[in-house]
Amino acid sequence: MRRLPPYSEEATEEIWERLDAQIERAREKIIEPARERLEREVELRRETLQLWDEGRLFRPEHPVTVDVFVAGFPEHLIRAFATRIMGLGLTCNGQTHNADALAMLSVHHARVLVWNADNRTPGSFFRLAKARQPHLKGVAIGNARNRTVFERLQRSGAAAFVPSESATRSVGVSSLERCVIQTLTRRERVCPNFEEGHPCRGECASFEDPPRLTQLKRIAQ
């Protein structure tokens, strides 16, 4: 058997440098993201149990069943959106923190979840929410240019993705309101536009008239 010649010191050093670089890339792309998601999921579950212990889940102001549940936004934004949604004949509730939202979704039923995809590990949050309510449809709001998050939410089974700038429009029926209404009425779980890899482009507003109150009341029944 022929013996291979030994590597030179320079060649050996180069091999170790390449190996270190590969390990570092694996850590950045696989190990650290997985560890962060796991830590976040553990944190959310721990905080949820704490809310159970403190008795903060069952309160008169929190209806047991709602059409739309909003999570992860400042309280004034949740109130403003809830006011507009309730003005259309739908029920709406929300929580500013994801842990509170998950705790609420453990005992309060919702049809559509609207959540802030710019928060940490948005895919983990929606996955945990769906574990509590398998038929829940999710509408994410965030930076549509972040393709990593966008594709992660596609894989998690979200129904639609509305860019942040579109969601904040207040003239007429906003893109977010329109998207929520369409998500409530659509038989399919996922918007065809989102399924093809595109964020909300406002096509619903181009193709249909604004919904009437009587139509929305039928949706809520």
N, C-alpha and C positions, 0 to 999 in steps of 0.2 A: 504494500500500500504506500503510495507516494505521499510524503508529508508536505503540507503546504508551507510556504515560507512564512515566517513571522511578520506581522505588520510592523511598520516603522512607528516610531513614537508619534510622528506627525499624523500618520494615517489613523492610528488608534485615537488620538485626540479629536480628529475630525469626526470619526464614527460616534464618539461619545457626545460631541456637540450636536450632531444630527439627531441622536436619540433623545437628548434633553429637549431639543426643539419640538420633536414630535410629542413628547410627554406634555410639554407646556401647552401645545395646541389642543391636545385631548382634554387637558384640564380646563382650558378656557371655553371650549365648545360643548363638552359633555359633562365633565365632573362637577364644575362649579354651578352651571345652571341647574343640574339635577339636585345638587345639595341645597341650593337656594329655594327651589320649589318645595322640597321636602321640609325644610325648616319653616317655610311659610305655611304649609298645610298643617304642620304640628301646632304652630302658633295660633292659626285660626281655630283649630279644634279645641285647644286649651282655653282660648278666650270665650268660645261658645259655651263650654261647660261652666265657666265662671258666671256667665250671664244667667244660665239656668239656676245656679246656686243662689244668685242674688235676687231671683224672682222678678226679673225685669222683662219677661217675655209676654205675660198676659196682662194687658192694660186696656181699659175701655177705648182709648184713642186708636188702638191697633185692630182694625177689622180682621176677622179670621180668614176671609177670602177677598182678594182684590184682583182686578184685571191687570194692573201694572204695578210692579215693585221696582223702585229706583235705589241703587246702591253706589256708595263711594264718592258722592259729590257733596259740596258744602250745603248746609241746611237751607240757606236762602234759595239756592238753585233747585233743590228738591221741592221746596214749597211752591216756587213759581211754576215748575213743570206740572206738579200735582194739581194746581189751580186750573191750568189750561186743560189738562186731561179730564178733570172732573166737570169742567164746563162743557165738555163734549159728551157728557153722559156716562163716563166710565169711572170706576173706582181706582184709587191710586194711594200708595203708601211708600215709605222709604226710610233708609237709614244712612247716615253719613259714613259709618265705618263698616268695612266688609265683615268683621267678626260679628257685629250686631245684626247685619243683614243675614248672615248664615244662620244665626240663632233664630231669627224671626222666621226664616224659611223652613226651619225644622218643624214649626208648629202652625204656621200661617200659609195657606195655599195662595199661589199667584199663577197667572196665565202667561205673563211676559215679564222677564227680568231685564231692566235697562241698567247697565253698569259701566263704570269708568274704566276703560281698558288702558288708561295711562297709569293706573296704580300698579303696585308690584304684583308680579305673577298673576295676570288676569286670567290666564288659562286655568290655573289651579283653582281660582275662586269660582269660575263657572262650572268646572268639573265637580267641585264639592256641592255647589247649589243643585246641580242636576242629580247628584246622588241622593239628595233629600227629596227632590221632586222630578222624577224622570221625564215627565211630559212638559216640563218648563221650557219655553222658548226664550232665547237670549238675544238681546240687541246691544251690541257693544258700541261705545262712543270713545273715539281716541284718534291718534295720529295715524291716518291711513298710509302714510309714507313709511311707517315702520313695518316692513314686510315680515320680519321675524314674528312680531306679535300678531299681525294680520293672519299669517298662515297658521300660527298656533291656534288661533281662535276658530279658523276654518276646520281644523282637525278635531277640535273639541266639540263641534256640533252646534256652534252659535248660529242663529237664524239670519243675522244681518250685521253690517258694520257701518256706522254713520260717522263721517268725519266730524271732529269737534266744531269746526267753523260752521258746518251746515246745521248742527243741532242747536246752535244758539240764536238762529234767526227767529224773530218775534213777529214778523208781518204775516198775517193770515195763518194758515196751518203750516207749521214748520216741517222740515224734512224729517225730523225725529218723530213728531206726532204722526205724520203720514206713515212713516215706517212702522210705528207701533200699531197703528190701526190695521195696516196691511198684514202685519204679522199675526194679529188676532184673528183676522178673517181668512187668511191663507190656509188651505188644507195641508200643503207641503210644509215641512218643518223649516226649510231653508229658502231664502230669497234666491231665485235663479241668478240674479246679478252677482250676489255674494258668492254663490257656488262656483261661478266662473272666474272668481278671483278679483272682483271689483268692489270697491266701497260704494255706498249709496251715491247715486248720481242724480237723484231727484226725479227719476222717470215717472214715478207714481203721480207726482204733481202735474206732469205734462199730459198724462193719459186719462186722468179721471178728474171729475169735479170734486170740490171739497165735500166731505161727508156731511149728511144732514143729521140732526139730533135724533130723529126717529130711526135712522139706520144704525146709529151707534147704540141706541137702546136695545135694538134687536141683537147686536153683537154681544152685549153684556148679559143677555138672558141665557 
